[in-house]
Amino acid sequence: MAQIIDKSTFVLIERSDKVDQAISLNLAVKNNIWSSYLEKEGSNSEECDIKEQEIVDICYSIIDQNNIFEFFMVDSMASSVKLLYEDIVANPKSCLDRIAEKLGKPIPYMASNVIIKKQADTGKTANKTKLLSEVRSRLISA
């Protein structure tokens, strides 16, 4: 294991908004749609019942998983790069440069190979906004 870690660089990509990430994961699991850009034929994510407690539980799970990853990186002294999904969308070249710097090797950036699209509309925008607000307030008060 030590030989693998010594030769590896790990990349953690996380979203800054854990509640939104939890809702996305919840919808993906319930609808079996794992691409955020395409609606699966015959699916109806508008009818997906999102329960507040499920989202809270997923948020805690995401936070725990990220903490475990970070602990592993520190404990093993492994080379790692932590990126925010939102930063990748806003400036993919800068994020690629950070990875290249960590690897010590140039990585050519070709804008023509980067496609950034709006996520598919999941419907329920008003309900999602309300749920986001409720879950955030619960997580903050916890």
N, C-alpha and C positions, 0 to 999 in steps of 0.2 A: 504494500500500500504506500509506503513512504517513497518508493521509487516513482510511483505514478504521480503522487502529489508534487514531488520535486520537479517533475517535467511538465506540470499542468498549470494553466491559469484558468481560474473559475470566473464566470461572469454571472452576476445576479442582476436580473432586470426586474424591478418592482414598480408598481404604480404608487404614486404619492397618495392617492385617494383610495384607502383600503376599503371603504364602504362601497364605492363604485366597483372596485375589483371583486368584492364579495357578491354583489348583485350580478355582475357579468358571469362569474363562475356558477352561481346558482341557476341562472337562465340556461347556461350551456349544458349543465348536467340534466336539468329537467327537460330540455328540448332536444338534447343530443345534437346541438349545433355548436361546433367548435371553431368556426370561422366567423369573425366579427364583421366581415364585409359582405357576406352573402346570406340571404334568407334561404333556409332549406325548404324545398318544395313540399307543400302540404303541412308545414309547421305553422303554428299560430302563437307566437310568443306573447301576443297581447292577452291571451287567456291564461298565461302562466301565473299561478298564484304564488306571490312572493310573501313569505311570512317573516315578520320582523325578527323573531328569535333565531330563525335559520341564518339570517344575514349577520346578526350579532355573533353567532357561533362561528360562522365562516371567517369573520373579521379576526376573531381571536386566534383561529387556526392559522390564518395568513401571518399574523404577527408572530406567533410561536414558530412557524416554519422559518421565517426570516431571521429570528433570533438564533435558532439552531444553526442555520447556515453561517451566520456571522461568528458564533461561538466556535464552530468547526474551523473556520478560516483562521481565527486568531490562535486557537489551540494547536492546529497543525502547522501554523506559520506558512500556509499555502498562499500562493500568489492569487490575488483576486481583484476584480473590478466590479464596483456597484454602480448601476445606472438606473435612472428613472425612465420609465416608459415615455412619460411626457417630454423629457429632454430628447429622447431619440426621435420622437415625432417632430419636435421643434427644430432640431439641428442634428440630423443623422451623421453628418461629416465630423462634427466635434466629438460625438460619442465613439465613432469608429477610430478617430485619432487617439482617444484615451485608451482604447483596447490595444491599438498598435504600439503606443508608448509602453504599455505594460508588457507586451510581448517582445519589445525591442526590435520589432520588424515593421517596415512600412506596409500598410494595407492600402492599396489604391482605392480611391473613392470615385465611383462613376455615378453621377446624378441620374443618368438614364436607367440605372438598375434599382433605383429607390422609388417606390410608389407608395404614396401616402394617400389613403382614401378615408372618407368619413365612414364611421361604423354604420352598419345597417340599423335602421330605425326599429327599436323594439316596441314601438307603440307606447303605451302607458307613461308618457313623459310626466304628466302631472302627478300620477301615483308614485312614480319613481322619485321625483323631487321631494314629495312629502315623506316618503320612506327614508330617503337619504338624510333628511333633516332630523327625523325621529331617531334613527339609529345613531347618527353622529352625537346627538345630545345624550343618548344612553351610554355610549362609549366614553364620552368626556366625563360624565358623572361617575363612572365606575372606578 
